[in-house]
Amino acid sequence: MIGILLEARIQTGRAKRALWVMWAVATALAVLAAAPVVASLSRYFGHSRMATRLTLEFDPAAAMEWIRHGLGELPVAMMALLAGVVLAMVAASAFVSGGALAQLAGRGGFWQGGGQFFWRFLRLAVFAGIFYMTAVSLVAWAAGGVDHWFRGSMEEWPSAVVKTSLDALALLLVWVIAVGFDYAKVRMVVDGTRSAAVAGFAGLGFVLRHAWRTLAPAAFIALCGAVLFGFYQTAYNVFDYRGLRTILITIAGQQLYLVLRLWLRLWHWSACLRIDVAVRRPASPWALAEPEPYGDNI
């Protein structure tokens, strides 16, 4: 596993174009979402003495919760805006992930890969959404059963323990599904699979059959992401956001954090490619060019 991660890290370092294009797309989407939201919320802060303080550490989720509490529901225009942003994020994710995986796999350049795999990855995202909703719905149904079962109980802790376990199960299921569909993307790029259903089931089956080989590297990279998030949150809470210099430093820190997060994503995809090749040597086109790729390092 260590050898795979090291080789994937080296391979990720060569995908500079993918990294910077992903950063540019993520930044553009953030501006696309933030600018109209801030503009639509400005009228609610216009007569507030706390407007300056609130906007220094602006939290869109908290602001929308405040509006929902005051108006009873979000404005229709804002709901339409959020729906449009989500659709744009899904489409942009399909394009940049196709371009990045194609570049990492040596199946063409970033722009060529993004165009070639865009519709395949878009169909795969819809197929993955069905799995996510099914998993979350099943856990929510189980949580409802727990509420009904412990409804007459005088003690709260058994219900809390079971619900916490169900939350952890939901998180685990979503993570395994996400890793499985990352391997589905690898199948589409490496094997040329066009069907989202075939690639999706193949990716999930591959992860379940080789759980240690696939989930252990993914868990390590996810742990790196959690540590990075912890450092970012700690540094973010240190500043009091007063003065232009502090605000500019904060913006630079946020962009650095975004770049590092995207680099970790590329590292994960590179590891998926390496593991897929090493485990599926007889079925992988890469095996013709690399007869013994990294097999001893799994």
Solvent accessible surface area in square Angstrom, and as a share of the most:
residue,aa,sasa,rsa
1,M,64,0.28
2,I,122,0.62
3,G,18,0.17
4,I,1,0.00
5,L,10,0.05
6,L,91,0.45
7,E,57,0.26
8,A,0,0.00
9,R,109,0.40
10,I,79,0.40
11,Q,17,0.08
12,T,3,0.02
13,G,34,0.33
14,R,172,0.63
15,A,3,0.03
16,K,130,0.55
17,R,138,0.50
18,A,0,0.00
19,L,19,0.09
20,W,132,0.46
21,V,23,0.13
22,M,10,0.04
23,W,79,0.28
24,A,48,0.37
25,V,41,0.24
26,A,29,0.22
27,T,35,0.21
28,A,61,0.47
29,L,32,0.16
30,A,59,0.45
31,V,90,0.52
32,L,89,0.44
33,A,26,0.20
34,A,44,0.34
35,A,58,0.45
36,P,49,0.31
37,V,5,0.03
38,V,67,0.38
39,A,69,0.54
40,S,41,0.27
41,L,1,0.01
42,S,62,0.40
43,R,165,0.60
44,Y,48,0.18
45,F,18,0.08
46,G,56,0.54
47,H,188,0.84
48,S,44,0.28
49,R,241,0.88
50,M,100,0.45
51,A,24,0.18
52,T,99,0.58
53,R,163,0.59
54,L,80,0.40
55,T,64,0.37
56,L,69,0.35
57,E,90,0.40
58,F,53,0.22
59,D,73,0.38
60,P,53,0.33
61,A,69,0.54
62,A,55,0.43
63,A,9,0.07
64,M,28,0.12
65,E,97,0.43
66,W,124,0.44
67,I,3,0.01
68,R,97,0.36
69,H,162,0.72
70,G,60,0.58
71,L,101,0.50
72,G,58,0.56
73,E,118,0.53
74,L,20,0.10
75,P,33,0.21
76,V,120,0.69
77,A,79,0.61
78,M,5,0.02
79,M,104,0.47
80,A,64,0.50
81,L,42,0.21
82,L,55,0.27
83,A,54,0.42
84,G,37,0.36
85,V,12,0.07
86,V,84,0.48
87,L,127,0.63
88,A,31,0.24
89,M,100,0.45
90,V,59,0.34
91,A,35,0.27
92,A,20,0.16
93,S,57,0.37
94,A,5,0.04
95,F,55,0.23
96,V,15,0.09
97,S,1,0.00
98,G,0,0.00
99,G,0,0.00
100,A,0,0.00
101,L,0,0.00
102,A,0,0.00
103,Q,51,0.23
104,L,9,0.05
105,A,6,0.04
106,G,61,0.59
107,R,74,0.27
108,G,30,0.29
109,G,35,0.34
110,F,1,0.01
111,W,143,0.50
112,Q,117,0.52
113,G,0,0.00
114,G,0,0.00
115,G,46,0.45
116,Q,86,0.38
117,F,4,0.02
118,F,39,0.16
119,W,164,0.58
120,R,17,0.06
121,F,3,0.01
122,L,38,0.19
123,R,113,0.41
124,L,1,0.01
125,A,43,0.33
126,V,102,0.59
127,F,37,0.15
128,A,9,0.07
129,G,23,0.22
130,I,89,0.45
131,F,48,0.20
132,Y,64,0.24
133,M,132,0.59
134,T,69,0.40
135,A,9,0.07
136,V,77,0.44
137,S,66,0.42
138,L,108,0.54
139,V,13,0.07
140,A,60,0.47
141,W,198,0.69
142,A,32,0.24
143,A,28,0.22
144,G,39,0.38
145,G,39,0.38
146,V,19,0.11
147,D,68,0.35
148,H,119,0.53
149,W,202,0.71
150,F,51,0.21
151,R,175,0.64
152,G,73,0.70
153,S,51,0.33
154,M,188,0.84
155,E,101,0.45
156,E,141,0.63
157,W,164,0.57
158,P,27,0.17
159,S,18,0.12
160,A,48,0.37
161,V,85,0.49
162,V,53,0.30
163,K,74,0.31
164,T,91,0.53
165,S,61,0.39
166,L,25,0.13
167,D,95,0.49
168,A,60,0.47
169,L,77,0.39
170,A,20,0.15
171,L,131,0.65
172,L,93,0.46
173,L,63,0.31
174,V,51,0.29
175,W,73,0.26
176,V,22,0.13
177,I,17,0.09
178,A,34,0.26
179,V,4,0.02
180,G,0,0.00
181,F,8,0.03
182,D,5,0.03
183,Y,2,0.01
184,A,0,0.00
185,K,30,0.13
186,V,0,0.00
187,R,33,0.12
188,M,0,0.00
189,V,6,0.03
190,V,5,0.03
191,D,56,0.29
192,G,38,0.36
193,T,30,0.17
194,R,159,0.58
195,S,49,0.32
196,A,13,0.10
197,A,43,0.33
198,V,93,0.53
199,A,1,0.00
200,G,0,0.00
201,F,122,0.51
202,A,26,0.20
203,G,0,0.00
204,L,20,0.10
205,G,19,0.18
206,F,1,0.01
207,V,0,0.00
208,L,126,0.63
209,R,157,0.57
210,H,51,0.23
211,A,44,0.34
212,W,188,0.66
213,R,104,0.38
214,T,2,0.01
215,L,34,0.17
216,A,15,0.12
217,P,4,0.02
218,A,6,0.04
219,A,44,0.34
220,F,85,0.35
221,I,9,0.05
222,A,51,0.40
223,L,108,0.54
224,C,40,0.24
225,G,22,0.21
226,A,61,0.48
227,V,78,0.45
228,L,35,0.17
229,F,104,0.43
230,G,35,0.33
231,F,144,0.60
232,Y,43,0.17
233,Q,64,0.28
234,T,90,0.52
235,A,51,0.39
236,Y,47,0.18
237,N,102,0.52
238,V,112,0.65
239,F,72,0.30
240,D,91,0.47
241,Y,13,0.05
242,R,168,0.61
243,G,48,0.46
244,L,129,0.64
245,R,195,0.71
246,T,27,0.16
247,I,53,0.27
248,L,99,0.49
249,I,86,0.44
250,T,13,0.07
251,I,84,0.43
252,A,62,0.48
253,G,33,0.32
254,Q,60,0.27
255,Q,55,0.24
256,L,107,0.53
257,Y,30,0.11
258,L,29,0.15
259,V,23,0.13
260,L,72,0.36
261,R,122,0.45
262,L,25,0.12
263,W,63,0.22
264,L,24,0.12
265,R,90,0.33
266,L,0,0.00
267,W,22,0.08
268,H,15,0.07
269,W,8,0.03
270,S,0,0.00
271,A,2,0.02
272,C,2,0.01
273,L,0,0.00
274,R,22,0.08
275,I,2,0.01
276,D,0,0.00
277,V,1,0.00
278,A,6,0.05
279,V,30,0.17
280,R,27,0.10
281,R,78,0.29
282,P,135,0.85
283,A,67,0.52
284,S,5,0.03
285,P,58,0.37
286,W,30,0.11
287,A,19,0.15
288,L,166,0.82
289,A,86,0.67
290,E,69,0.31
291,P,96,0.60
292,E,138,0.62
293,P,6,0.04
294,Y,52,0.20
295,G,29,0.28
296,D,147,0.76
297,N,61,0.31
298,I,56,0.29
